[in-house]
């Protein structure tokens, strides 16, 4: 299953996961405003990955 992912896909997933984990650490340490700000990066990173995949598919067709 992981063979279908490119290096870019893997890096974006790792970035999103790290952002989520860092957000949770900040939240549980009492920095809720910063945690919410960092947590909002997760969907943005994933959407950027989807955008890159769409651009790549369009160029390959």
Backbone as numpy.savetxt, mean C-alpha at the origin, in Angstrom:
# Nx Ny Nz CAx CAy CAz Cx Cy Cz
1.24 -18.86 -6.63 0.42 -17.66 -6.63 1.28 -16.41 -6.63
2.36 -16.42 -5.88 3.21 -15.23 -5.83 3.98 -15.01 -7.13
4.02 -16.00 -8.00 4.71 -15.84 -9.28 3.99 -14.86 -10.19
2.70 -14.65 -9.95 1.92 -13.72 -10.78 2.23 -12.26 -10.46
2.78 -12.01 -9.26 3.08 -10.65 -8.84 4.46 -10.22 -9.36
4.53 -9.00 -9.85 5.82 -8.44 -10.26 6.50 -7.86 -9.03
7.74 -7.44 -9.22 8.48 -6.84 -8.12 7.78 -5.58 -7.62
7.24 -4.80 -8.55 6.53 -3.58 -8.17 5.31 -3.90 -7.32
4.57 -4.93 -7.70 3.40 -5.33 -6.92 3.79 -5.73 -5.51
4.84 -6.50 -5.40 5.30 -6.94 -4.09 5.74 -5.77 -3.22
6.46 -4.82 -3.81 6.92 -3.66 -3.06 5.75 -2.80 -2.58
4.75 -2.64 -3.43 3.58 -1.84 -3.05 2.79 -2.53 -1.93
2.67 -3.85 -1.98 1.98 -4.57 -0.92 2.75 -4.45 0.40
4.07 -4.57 0.33 4.89 -4.42 1.53 4.77 -3.00 2.09
4.77 -2.00 1.22 4.62 -0.62 1.68 3.27 -0.40 2.35
2.22 -0.96 1.79 0.89 -0.82 2.38 0.82 -1.53 3.74
1.41 -2.72 3.82 1.39 -3.44 5.09 2.21 -2.73 6.16
3.37 -2.20 5.79 4.18 -1.45 6.75 3.46 -0.19 7.23
2.77 0.46 6.32 2.00 1.64 6.69 0.89 1.28 7.67
0.22 0.17 7.42 -0.85 -0.28 8.31 -0.30 -0.63 9.69
0.79 -1.36 9.73 1.39 -1.76 11.01 1.87 -0.53 11.78
2.53 0.38 11.09 3.02 1.60 11.75 1.85 2.43 12.28
0.78 2.48 11.53 -0.41 3.21 11.97 -0.97 2.59 13.25
-1.02 1.27 13.31 -1.54 0.60 14.50 -0.63 0.83 15.70
0.67 0.80 15.48 1.61 1.06 16.58 1.41 2.47 17.12
1.29 3.44 16.22 1.05 4.82 16.66 -0.26 4.94 17.43
-1.29 4.28 16.96 -2.60 4.38 17.60 -2.56 3.82 19.02
-1.94 2.67 19.18 -1.89 2.05 20.50 -0.91 2.72 21.44
-0.04 3.58 20.91 0.85 4.37 21.75 0.26 5.74 22.09
-0.97 6.00 21.66 -1.66 7.23 22.04 -1.59 8.35 21.03
-1.00 8.13 19.89 -0.91 9.17 18.85 -1.99 8.93 17.80
-3.23 9.11 18.19 -4.33 8.73 17.30 -4.41 9.60 16.05
-4.11 10.88 16.16 -4.17 11.75 14.98 -3.13 11.34 13.94
-1.92 11.08 14.39 -0.88 10.64 13.47 -1.20 9.27 12.90
-1.78 8.40 13.71 -2.14 7.05 13.26 -3.18 7.10 12.16
-4.16 7.96 12.31 -5.19 8.09 11.28 -4.58 8.64 9.99
-3.68 9.60 10.11 -3.02 10.16 8.93 -2.23 9.09 8.19
-1.43 8.32 8.91 -0.63 7.26 8.29 -1.54 6.16 7.75
-2.62 5.85 8.47 -3.54 4.81 8.04 -4.24 5.14 6.73
-4.39 6.42 6.44 -5.01 6.82 5.18 -4.10 6.59 3.98
-2.83 6.31 4.22 -1.91 6.04 3.13 -2.17 4.67 2.51
-2.68 3.74 3.30 -2.84 2.35 2.83 -3.71 2.27 1.56
-4.93 2.81 1.56 -5.72 2.72 0.32 -5.10 3.52 -0.82
-4.40 4.59 -0.49 -3.75 5.38 -1.55 -2.63 4.59 -2.21
-1.84 3.88 -1.42 -0.76 3.05 -1.97 -1.34 1.94 -2.83
-2.39 1.28 -2.34 -2.99 0.19 -3.10 -3.64 0.69 -4.39
-4.27 1.85 -4.34 -4.87 2.43 -5.56 -3.79 2.80 -6.57
-2.67 3.28 -6.09 -1.56 3.59 -6.98 -1.05 2.32 -7.67
-1.02 1.22 -6.93 -0.63 -0.06 -7.52 -1.60 -0.51 -8.59
-2.88 -0.34 -8.34 -3.89 -0.69 -9.34 -3.73 0.18 -10.58
-3.48 1.45 -10.38 -3.26 2.37 -11.49 -2.06 1.94 -12.34
-0.97 1.58 -11.67 0.22 1.14 -12.40 -0.07 -0.13 -13.20
-0.83 -1.05 -12.63 -1.19 -2.28 -13.35 -2.06 -1.98 -14.57
-2.99 -1.05 -14.44 -3.83 -0.69 -15.57 -3.03 -0.04 -16.69
-2.11 0.83 -16.32 -1.25 1.48 -17.31 -0.39 0.43 -18.00
0.14 -0.52 -17.24 1.00 -1.57 -17.80 0.20 -2.46 -18.76
-1.03 -2.81 -18.40 -1.86 -3.64 -19.27 -2.22 -2.90 -20.55
-2.48 -1.60 -20.44 -2.85 -0.81 -21.61 -1.67 -0.74 -22.58
-0.46 -0.61 -22.05 0.72 -0.53 -22.91 1.04 -1.87 -23.56
0.68 -2.97 -22.90 0.97 -4.30 -23.46 -0.03 -4.72 -24.52
-1.20 -4.12 -24.54 -2.22 -4.50 -25.53 -2.00 -3.91 -26.88
